[in-house]
Each structure stands twice: as structure tokens, then as C-alpha cells.
């Protein structure tokens, strides 16, 4: 075959330029298009006249324009060329054409830019494939994130003991796990017997309780025991009352414990959702975890309520009224425990002219400690009423505790005050010393009559007893160790500080004195206080 | 970690002269100032640097929480000033860095004598009565572009790029390697940059400022430049003939002359 003539070569080059398998562009350094080939016109649907004079960046999407300004143009200027930049051209009919672009900056001998020469490759299929890869990567990441969230959720649920705390943690993890704009957890309320909102996690501040329609819809899902999913664009209408303004999709999870419905979770999304298997199984797993944990919390809540009621009923008696003394008491549960403790105080009459004063502390917490406390309290009253003195009361309590293992190692301070003479006789089973402040005198610790905690030793308790003479206006303070443990170092320093506190407030009424002593709250233990003022105040 | 290493700080010019700190914008690193910064070496102590996560900075120091707002980047600027004990600083910020400079000057006003803001925008997204020039969907498209353009970044090349700021010997292999950035960090910075709202911060500034507004800037339109000028108490607004968003590359001479004029 003969070689083509120069003229034929020129014609072929021209045809190659116009109908090359890629778009070809020549533009000014600022982007104004000077020449484009026919392939580019075919692909984009523009005529040559429509394009010439416009700038290359004007053909891009707004996001692509930012990319052009911040990456493409600077790179081209600095390197003189860019390669394989992925962009999208906006075609004449608004369609977007994914392309890969290579550009070369052509400069004159003085280094000044003359023009930009660009080839444009149709990357529709390649981009689709890349998107699939990106999607797959994103799905994998989402799955990993959800796994981490589930682990985090189960850690939080395991640590929480309180229904509310669990519900708050659950809604937060659910919202993050599936990108929900709003998550509401409802549980059947014991009193109203209907679903009530317990916790909510909303991206924007959200107000308002559940409407009746919403409550009915949630109730229906809860009783069906099956997850309900809805997304705008689906044929079905949204469940009544659940898809408010700006909600494009919802999911409702049923919560059940041992087969019985306990509540429902409503998740709202601002965008339509195509719930994939991963999202559904994540929500399922969350619902199952929550159900179990909430049931556990509910049982625990019940137990705690019972213990609390029991303790309150045991401590509720008013002290006997008598013009010859005044009494005040305080009971402060420890902040860090949700359970009740086994501290108690008691003031009661023994015959006509004597009162019995008790402060005690049973080891442990909860219903068991509260019942043991109640039994010890009743036993103390019964023994005191039978006419045993302080030492014998403790001796008999020791025997009693022998048959009541839960009360073992309880400590008790017991005192009897003769209201006619002011004579005080006292004994202590391992309890911190009482504090006595005579009118005008210093506050002194009563170290007499001491022995070990109840049930701590074999054999009969020695009958140690202490005594003191109270003058009119004297104050006696009995307390549990929670008062002196709190935030102070060394038992001696703590006792000295307590004595100083009591002295400093000798003018305050005893109720105000007790309030001051517990003003800073409690530390790790309950605090129980009993203060008696003898005789009319001078 | 030494801040000067962490931020790949380069100091040149007259050590006794007043300092001039050049801060790069979104999309690149200190290379953006290669045609401008040298022009001030005769009259200033010239400092250029890369934000953490960009250029040849220490990528290990990048922390999603610290850089979750522009204030984290402003801390980079202030820590560099502290490390070099710079005072009376002339701060030159391009694009988002102009706002980062505003935040730095708001925190430590006494450190800065002048702010030069090239193509500033305190908010890119349109808001009630405010035209930033972009919608939220536009910004999502940008993030999409970043995803599709790894720009020479790959796990094999990344260590080479990060470890060799000048990279001359790498030649052909590293096309697009200027400004190559970890795509995750780039997308994060883009989100922080283009979704932040720093309009209220402008009014706290009393440092004399120069606002340089390009003609036909697709990223910071003229009305935004005027908005910044109106709210910066002691500012001068100059319209550049340069087009586009990067006059530091496309029209360095004009930029240099306006900055000189202001100083």
C-alpha cells in the first residue's frame, strides 16, 4: 500500500481530532474554551457556538467547580500537567457525564501560560464500578461501626442498673448506629398501664410527648412483636401518628421480656431509607439487648422500691413527746448507692421516767439489710422494755444475732437517759463513740462501755457500761460511721473535727445542727444521726 | 513533639525583620505560596508551614477531635507563633486560612499587626438572607469529587509523599503529587471548611486587615468579600484583576504588589 500523501495525512489528522475516541479541548489559561472537538459536542449535546467562549469550569457541577479551583487549577499551574482527574460535566440537557480529564499547560518561551490542552474520557462505567467499590467499603465500615456500637451498648447496659440510665444509653447507640434523627424509647408504665416515653435522643431539640395516635401505633407494633419499617415513597401509608413533619422514614422496634411485651422504640429518619439486612439485624440485636437489660432493671427497680418502703416504714415513728427532752434525727442515704442501707435510729420510752436511745448499723444493703435492721430494732425495744440495762441489752442482742446471720457484725450504740436526774448509762457494740456536750463545756467523746460488734466473738459479752451526768441543756449525739468516714483522713482527726463542728454550733437548735453536719452530703456510706437535748434550754 | 517539625515550618528571609506568616488554604500545602513568599524575604522574616495532616507535616499528629473545627487549625497557627516567639506578625492567609487567621487573631490579638486575607469567606453555604454561593448539596458533591480523586495518593506512595516535601527525584511517578493529601483528612477538612460559619467572629477583630477579592472567584464571590470588609472594623478591600480563587498562583505579581502597598 502506498504511503498517504501529506494532504491525505492532514485530512486524517483532522478527522482524528474531530472524531477522536475522547473529547479534546483547547482553552485559555483562565479556562475560556477556544476549540472543542466533535466527540465532546456529541457527548455533551452542546453546539460549538454554545461552548466557545464559556469556561471549562462552567461545565462542571458546583462541587466540581470548587474542586477545580482548589485542586485542578493550582496543580496545573504548579506541575504544568494534571492527569486522571475525575470530574462530572453538566450536559446540555442537565445530565451529568462522569469523565476523567488529563490536561497540559502550554507555556511560551518566557514561561507564561499560553493555553491549556485537555483530553476528556467518558468514565461512566468506570465511575459506576468505583461507586460500587466505595459503597462496598462504606457498607463494610458501617457493619464494623455497628458491631462496635453493639459492644459499647452491651457494656453500658451491663454497667447500668437503673431503667432510665439504660434507656438513655440505648437510644444514643441506636441513633448513632443507624443515623436516626430521633429515637424514642417507650415502656409500659406500671401506673398508667400504657406506653410512656422513657428516653429520647434527637439530633435537633424535640418537644412534645406522644400523641394518642402514636401511642396506639406503637402499642400495636409492640403487641405484634415484629419490627415495623416504613419509608416515604413506599406504597403503604405511614402508621398513624408516627411520621410527623420532616420524617421520611421510620422504624419501630418491639421490646419484649420473657415473651411479654414491655415497650417499643420509635426511630425517625429525615431521609428515605432502604433498610438493608445489616441495619435490620443491628436494630434487632439492639432491641433484644435492651429488652433483656430493661427487664433486669425493672426487677431491680422493684426490689429497690420494696426495700425503700420497708426502711421508711421502720424509721417512721415519731420520738415520744416530753417536756424534759427534745430529739431530732436525720437519715441520709449514700449518693453512690441506689439501694437502701441498714442504718437505723430509735428513741422510745422505758417506763415513765426513762428514754432509750439507739443508733445502729447493719452490714450490707438492700431488702436483706433492711429486714435485719427491722428485726434488731424491734429486739432492742423489746429487751429495753423488759428492764434490762444497756450492757444486758447488748448481751441479749448478741444471742439474738446468733440466730440472725444477716445481722452479724452490726454495730449498735445504746443509751438510757433518766429524765428526772439526767443520769445517762450507755454501752456500745463496736459503734463509734457518742458525743456529749455539757452546757458551756467542750464536746467530749464517750469512750466507756465498749465491746465488739454483735456476733463478732464467741462466748458471753463482758457487761461493759459507761455513765455520765447530763446537766440541763446538755446535748448527746449518736451517729453512724458514715458521718466521720466522709472525705476525712484518720479516725482521730475526723472525731476531733466532728467535736469542733458540734461546739461551733452550740447556739443552733438541734435540728439545724444536724442539717449543718450533713450539709456536704454523704460519701460512700449512709449517714444516720440522732441528737437529744436534755432539759429545758437555759 | 516539636511544633516546627510537626507543621513542617520553613523560615527564610531577614531574621531581624518583622515576621510574615503565610498560611495555605484548602486543597494544597505551603507550595501554594512558592511564587509569592520569596518576594518578601528581603523585607521580612518569612515563615511558611503545612497544617497538620497536609503536605509534609506529621500526619500522626492529626486528631479528628482537635481539628473538628477551624479553631483547631487556628491553634496550629498560634503554636507556631509561640514556638518561634513571633510578635507583630503579618499574617497572610489564603482561602479558608484567612478565616483561620481571623480566629487566631481573635484569640491572641496582641500577636498580630496585620491580617491579609486572600479570597476570604466566613460561610460558604447560603443562609437566611446571606449568599455564600453554595448549597449543602453542592458541598456534598465536592466531598464526592474528593472521594473520586485520590490524586496520586495510595498506600504505597503515601509514605514517600509525606516524607519528601520537595520530592524532585521522584519525577514521573508522582504526577499530581503536589498537594497529595490523605483522602480521609482532605474530606474532613473540606467538611469543616465548607460547613463552618464564622460570620460572628469577624466583628471581634480590630487588627488592620486587607481583604483581597479576585474577579470571578467561584469560591468566594464578590459579595462575600464585601461582606467581610463591612464587618471587619479596620479593613481595606482591594479588587484584584486576577480571576479564579488562587491569585497566589495565577497572578503572583499583582498579589505581591497589593500586599506591599498595604504594608
Interface residues (C-beta under 8 A of the other chain):
Chain A: X29 X30 X31 X57 X61 X62 X63 X64 X65 X66 X67 X68 X69 X70 X71 X73 X74 X75 X77 X78 X79 X81 X82 X83 X84 X85 X86 X87 X127 X130 X134
Chain B: X25 X26 X27 X28 X31 X32 X34 X95 X134 X135 X138 X139 X140 X141 X142 X143 X144 X145 X146 X147 X148 X149 X151 X175 X176 X178 X179 X194 X217 X218 X219 X243 X244 X245 X246 X249 X250
